[in-house]
Amino acid sequence: MATANIYLNFNGNCEEAFNFYRSVFGGEFGSINRFNEMPPQDAAQAMPEELGNQIMHISLPMEGNTVLMGSDVGIDWAPHFQPGNNFSISVNVNGREEADRVYNALSENGNSTMPMADTFWGDYFGMCTDQFGINWMVSGVGMTSSES
């Protein structure tokens, strides 16, 4: 069975926004990861310091098994960021096969933003936009290539 949560995108002020949400809803952040924690993609492409300190992923667990998640965007995976399209639906499923099935169904007649792949944080993960313009993040939680 899949679970879904809202994933919000920000243009450099994600940390400020999530500190505000935490003041409203309470609780503690489940995770805070910054772009400078990512393994380098290419040694020739240095990440600007101001981008490195921005939020790659943050989560704020809420009541009812809901998790509000977010990130600062504006790099390759969100070149068309603007208010109004600054959210995705994050779906967590069990297993690679189910992740592939969900991702392939959602991206059919849509747009593959980031094909399903193993990630450095341990999930099998991909992003797409469906045929209706809705952004999706699909995660086979804990499903690394060693488990395929």
NUMI-725117 format. One line per 2 residues: number of its first residue (from 1); their letters; for each residue x, y, z of C-alpha. Coordinates in steps of 0.5 Angstrom, whole numbers, always signed. Layout:
# NUMI-725117
NUM = A = X:Y:Z; ...
***
This chain:
# NUMI-725117
1 = MA = +0:+0:+0; +3:+7:-2
3 = TA = +3:+13:+3; +3:+20:+0
5 = NI = +5:+27:+3; +6:+34:+0
7 = YL = +13:+36:-2; +13:+44:-2
9 = NF = +19:+47:-6; +22:+54:-5
11 = NG = +26:+59:-8; +32:+60:-3
13 = NC = +27:+61:+4; +25:+53:+5
15 = EE = +29:+53:+12; +25:+60:+14
17 = AF = +19:+57:+12; +20:+51:+15
19 = NF = +22:+54:+22; +15:+58:+21
21 = YR = +11:+51:+20; +14:+48:+26
23 = SV = +12:+54:+30; +5:+53:+28
25 = FG = +4:+46:+28; +10:+44:+33
27 = GE = +14:+38:+33; +21:+37:+31
29 = FG = +24:+36:+24; +25:+29:+22
31 = SI = +31:+31:+18; +35:+37:+15
33 = NR = +39:+36:+9; +43:+41:+5
35 = FN = +46:+41:-2; +53:+41:+0
37 = EM = +52:+34:+3; +51:+31:-3
39 = PP = +56:+27:-7; +59:+31:-12
41 = QD = +57:+30:-19; +63:+33:-23
43 = AA = +69:+35:-20; +69:+41:-25
45 = QA = +63:+43:-23; +64:+47:-16
47 = MP = +57:+48:-12; +57:+56:-10
49 = EE = +57:+56:-3; +50:+60:-2
51 = LG = +47:+54:-6; +51:+49:-2
53 = NQ = +48:+52:+5; +40:+51:+2
55 = IM = +36:+46:+4; +36:+39:+0
57 = HI = +31:+36:+4; +27:+37:+10
59 = SL = +21:+34:+14; +17:+36:+19
61 = PM = +12:+30:+22; +5:+32:+24
63 = EG = -1:+28:+27; -4:+23:+23
65 = NT = +2:+20:+20; +3:+26:+15
67 = VL = +9:+29:+14; +10:+36:+11
69 = MG = +17:+36:+7; +20:+41:+3
71 = SD = +27:+43:-1; +30:+49:-4
73 = VG = +30:+49:-12; +32:+52:-18
75 = ID = +37:+47:-21; +36:+42:-26
77 = WA = +30:+39:-23; +26:+45:-23
79 = PH = +28:+50:-28; +21:+53:-29
81 = FQ = +20:+54:-21; +14:+59:-20
83 = PG = +9:+60:-14; +3:+56:-16
85 = NN = +7:+50:-18; +12:+49:-12
87 = FS = +9:+43:-10; +10:+35:-11
89 = IS = +6:+29:-8; +11:+25:-5
91 = VN = +9:+17:-6; +12:+12:-2
93 = VN = +12:+5:-4; +14:-2:-2
95 = GR = +19:-5:-7; +23:-3:-13
97 = EE = +17:-7:-17; +12:-3:-14
99 = AD = +16:+4:-15; +17:+2:-22
101 = RV = +10:+1:-23; +7:+7:-20
103 = YN = +13:+12:-23; +11:+9:-30
105 = AL = +4:+9:-30; +4:+17:-27
107 = SE = +10:+19:-33; +6:+16:-38
109 = NG = +4:+21:-43; +7:+26:-38
111 = NS = +14:+28:-37; +20:+24:-34
113 = TM = +24:+29:-29; +29:+24:-26
115 = PM = +28:+17:-28; +28:+12:-22
117 = AD = +35:+10:-19; +38:+9:-13
119 = TF = +40:+15:-9; +46:+16:-4
121 = WG = +41:+17:+2; +39:+9:+1
123 = DY = +32:+10:-3; +30:+8:-10
125 = FG = +27:+15:-13; +25:+18:-19
127 = MC = +21:+25:-20; +16:+26:-26
129 = TD = +10:+30:-28; +4:+27:-30
131 = QF = -1:+28:-36; -5:+33:-32
133 = GI = +1:+37:-30; +2:+35:-23
135 = NW = +9:+33:-20; +10:+27:-17
137 = MV = +16:+24:-13; +16:+16:-12
139 = SG = +20:+13:-7; +22:+6:-6
141 = VG = +24:+7:+1; +30:+3:+3
143 = MT = +30:-1:-3; +38:+0:-6
145 = SS = +41:-4:-11; +44:-9:-7
147 = ES = +36:-11:-5; +34:-12:-12
***
